[in-house]
Structure formats: structure tokens, C-alpha cells
Amino acid sequence: GRQQPVPEIMAGGTGFVISSDGYVLTNAHVVAQADRIVVNLTDRTSHRAQVTGADPTTDLAVIKIDCDGLPTLPWGSSKDLQVGEPVMAVGNPGFSGSESLDYTVTTGIVSALGRPLPIIRESLANDPDLARYAIENFIQTDAVINPGNSGGPLVDLRGRVIGVNSAIASSDGHYQGYGFAIPSDLAKKVAGDLMEHGR
């Protein structure tokens, strides 16, 4: 009759700094149901973070760390993308116990634009009222994206963010040549709303 303690589960993902005063953009599914969020920066410092706001209908979230003077990535415009354009995906695919695969960059091309995959709608299946507002208009790329890359930036060759890595199409949960990113024009707008209004 005694309840067993629930083991602590650690999960990980990627994000990127969008303002020098500590706002970080990531996927909503990366921080969903988290009791504690820790951001590890490339200078090897760790910082506790709080969720500023999350939008499950676009799978985006903004978190905040208590830090100033951080370098940020510039935004590019996803409306200017063309199929065949080279891109790079940045992230931490080896989070699960492997320190050797953090801060990884992979390259590929834009394979397609405007993919209307039901990824977000399926994740919101328990809330059909919310699911009908899902915005699914993904950039498809063949740059290697694995589960720990979620929330990381997809950048053009000038280092400008043109997407937020979000999902893969796979039969076993690992990369099979199809990665999907949220367009930067949508991500920038949602991030601004989350920072200003929390929703």
C-alpha cells in the first residue's frame, strides 16, 4: 500500500539566446512539464531558467536566465528562403549522457517550404479546442536533426536564424533525412509576444 517514489527524469534540448539580457527561445515541448530548467551556455556556465511564456500551437517557448551582455544570433527572414539553399542546424543531439556531442553543427539544404505536417495537432490531441489553432507550416531540411536538436536554430550561411528546429520524420525516433523547422518569421513574432505578454 505504500506509494513508490517517482524517479526524477532528466530530458534535454536546445535553445538560443534572442536578447542580451537572457531571453532564450526553444521549443514548447522541450520545457513542457519541467519542474526545473537549467540552461548550459557555451562558456560552460549553468543558469537556472524560468518560463516566460509558451505557445503549444506553434511549439515555441521563451525562457529567461539571470544574465546580461550575452551574444545573440541575428534573425533572417524565412520568406526569402528558396528550395536548395544551404542551411546549418545547431544543437545538442548527444544530450543523453554524452558530453561529446554538445554544440554540434550539421549542414544540408532546404528541401521544401510550407510543409503542413500534423505534428503539433497530434501533440495536442487531448485538447481539440487548442489543436485547431495549431500553425503548421514547416521548413523541411536534410541537415541532420536528432531529438536533442529540438529548439536549436536553423541558420543560413551568414549565421542568420531562418528557422527553429522542431521535429523529424522517422520510424525509429532518429534521423532519416527529413527534419522540420518552424519558420523564423513566425518564431520571431511569437517570441516577441511571449516576451511582452507571456502568451
C-alpha positions as CSV (number, residue, x, y, z in Angstrom):
1,G,0.0,0.0,0.0
2,R,3.0,2.3,0.2
3,Q,3.5,4.6,-2.9
4,Q,6.8,4.2,-4.7
5,P,8.7,7.4,-5.2
6,V,8.6,8.7,-8.7
7,P,12.2,8.8,-10.2
8,E,13.5,12.1,-11.4
9,I,13.7,12.1,-15.2
10,M,16.2,14.4,-17.0
11,A,15.5,15.5,-20.5
12,G,17.3,17.9,-22.8
13,G,17.0,20.0,-25.8
14,T,18.5,23.1,-27.4
15,G,17.7,26.8,-27.4
16,F,19.4,30.0,-28.5
17,V,19.8,33.5,-26.9
18,I,17.5,36.1,-28.6
19,S,18.3,39.1,-26.3
20,S,21.4,40.1,-24.5
21,D,19.5,40.2,-21.2
22,G,18.9,36.5,-21.0
23,Y,15.9,35.6,-23.1
24,V,16.2,32.2,-24.8
25,L,14.0,30.7,-27.5
26,T,13.3,27.0,-27.6
27,N,10.5,24.5,-28.3
28,A,7.5,24.4,-26.1
29,H,7.8,20.6,-25.9
30,V,11.4,20.9,-24.6
31,V,10.2,22.7,-21.4
32,A,6.7,21.3,-21.1
33,Q,6.0,19.8,-17.6
34,A,9.5,20.7,-16.4
35,D,9.9,21.1,-12.7
36,R,13.4,22.7,-13.1
37,I,15.1,24.2,-16.2
38,V,18.8,24.7,-16.4
39,V,20.5,26.4,-19.3
40,N,24.1,25.5,-20.1
41,L,25.9,28.2,-22.1
42,T,28.9,27.6,-24.5
43,D,31.2,29.2,-21.8
44,R,30.3,26.1,-19.7
45,T,28.3,28.1,-17.1
46,S,24.9,26.9,-16.0
47,H,21.9,29.0,-15.1
48,R,18.5,28.3,-13.7
49,A,15.7,29.5,-16.0
50,Q,12.1,30.4,-15.7
51,V,9.5,30.0,-18.4
52,T,8.4,33.5,-19.6
53,G,5.7,32.0,-21.9
54,A,5.0,29.0,-24.1
55,D,2.7,28.6,-27.1
56,P,1.9,24.9,-27.8
57,T,0.1,25.9,-31.0
58,T,3.4,26.8,-32.6
59,D,5.6,24.6,-30.3
60,L,7.6,27.7,-29.2
61,A,8.7,28.8,-25.7
62,V,10.7,31.7,-24.3
63,I,12.7,31.1,-21.1
64,K,14.7,33.6,-19.1
65,I,18.0,33.3,-17.3
66,D,19.5,36.0,-15.0
67,C,22.4,37.1,-17.2
68,D,23.4,40.2,-19.1
69,G,25.6,41.0,-22.0
70,L,25.0,37.8,-23.8
71,P,25.8,37.4,-27.5
72,T,22.7,36.9,-29.7
73,L,22.1,35.5,-33.1
74,P,20.7,37.8,-35.8
75,W,17.3,37.0,-37.4
76,G,16.9,36.2,-41.1
77,S,13.7,36.2,-42.9
78,S,12.2,32.8,-43.8
79,K,10.1,34.3,-46.6
80,D,13.3,34.8,-48.5
81,L,14.3,31.1,-48.4
82,Q,14.5,29.1,-51.5
83,V,14.5,25.3,-52.0
84,G,18.1,24.2,-52.5
85,E,19.5,26.9,-50.3
86,P,22.3,25.7,-47.9
87,V,21.5,25.7,-44.2
88,M,23.1,24.6,-40.9
89,A,21.3,23.1,-37.9
90,V,22.8,23.8,-34.5
91,G,22.0,21.8,-31.4
92,N,22.9,19.1,-28.8
93,P,22.0,15.8,-30.3
94,G,24.1,13.9,-27.7
95,F,22.5,15.2,-24.6
96,S,21.6,11.7,-23.2
97,G,24.7,11.1,-21.2
98,S,27.2,12.1,-23.9
99,E,29.1,15.3,-23.4
100,S,31.0,14.7,-26.7
101,L,28.0,15.7,-28.9
102,D,27.1,19.0,-27.4
103,Y,27.1,22.2,-29.6
104,T,27.0,20.3,-32.9
105,V,26.5,21.9,-36.3
106,T,25.3,19.9,-39.3
107,T,24.7,21.1,-42.8
108,G,22.2,20.5,-45.5
109,I,19.8,22.2,-47.9
110,V,16.2,23.5,-47.7
111,S,14.3,20.5,-49.2
112,A,10.9,22.0,-49.2
113,L,8.9,25.0,-47.8
114,G,5.4,25.2,-46.3
115,R,5.1,21.6,-45.2
116,P,1.7,21.3,-43.5
117,L,2.5,18.3,-41.2
118,P,0.1,17.5,-38.4
119,I,2.9,17.2,-35.8
120,I,1.6,19.9,-33.4
121,R,-2.1,18.9,-33.8
122,E,-1.2,15.3,-32.9
123,S,0.7,16.5,-29.8
124,L,-2.4,18.5,-28.7
125,A,-4.8,15.6,-29.3
126,N,-6.0,15.7,-25.7
127,D,-7.1,19.4,-26.2
128,P,-9.0,19.5,-29.5
129,D,-10.1,23.2,-28.9
130,L,-6.4,24.2,-28.8
131,A,-5.3,21.8,-31.5
132,R,-7.5,23.6,-34.1
133,Y,-5.3,26.7,-33.7
134,A,-2.0,24.9,-34.5
135,I,0.1,26.6,-37.1
136,E,2.0,24.0,-39.1
137,N,4.0,25.5,-42.0
138,F,7.4,23.8,-41.7
139,I,10.7,24.3,-43.5
140,Q,12.0,20.8,-44.5
141,T,15.7,20.2,-44.5
142,D,18.1,17.3,-44.9
143,A,20.5,18.8,-42.3
144,V,20.9,16.1,-39.6
145,I,18.4,16.8,-36.8
146,N,18.1,14.4,-33.9
147,P,15.9,14.6,-30.8
148,G,18.3,16.8,-28.7
149,N,18.4,19.4,-31.5
150,S,14.8,20.5,-30.8
151,G,14.7,24.2,-30.2
152,G,18.0,24.9,-31.8
153,P,18.5,27.4,-34.6
154,L,18.5,26.6,-38.3
155,V,20.7,29.2,-39.8
156,D,21.7,30.4,-43.3
157,L,25.4,30.7,-44.4
158,R,25.6,34.2,-42.9
159,G,24.6,32.8,-39.5
160,R,21.1,34.3,-39.5
161,V,18.3,32.4,-37.9
162,I,15.9,31.3,-40.6
163,G,14.1,28.6,-38.6
164,V,13.8,26.8,-35.2
165,N,14.5,23.0,-35.4
166,S,11.4,21.3,-34.2
167,A,10.8,17.7,-35.4
168,I,11.9,14.8,-37.6
169,A,10.0,12.3,-39.7
170,S,11.3,8.9,-38.6
171,S,10.2,5.4,-37.9
172,D,12.6,4.9,-35.0
173,G,13.0,8.4,-33.5
174,H,16.3,9.1,-35.1
175,Y,17.4,11.0,-38.2
176,Q,16.3,9.5,-41.5
177,G,16.8,12.5,-43.8
178,Y,13.8,14.6,-43.0
179,G,14.0,17.4,-40.5
180,F,11.5,20.2,-39.9
181,A,11.9,23.7,-38.6
182,I,9.5,26.5,-37.6
183,P,10.0,29.5,-40.0
184,S,11.9,32.4,-38.4
185,D,9.2,35.0,-39.4
186,L,6.7,33.1,-37.3
187,A,9.2,32.3,-34.5
188,K,10.3,35.9,-34.2
189,K,6.6,37.2,-33.9
190,V,5.7,34.5,-31.3
191,A,8.9,35.1,-29.3
192,G,8.1,38.9,-29.2
193,D,4.5,38.2,-28.0
194,L,5.8,35.7,-25.3
195,M,8.4,38.2,-24.0
196,E,5.9,41.1,-24.0
197,H,2.7,39.4,-22.9
198,G,3.7,35.9,-21.6
199,R,1.3,34.3,-24.1
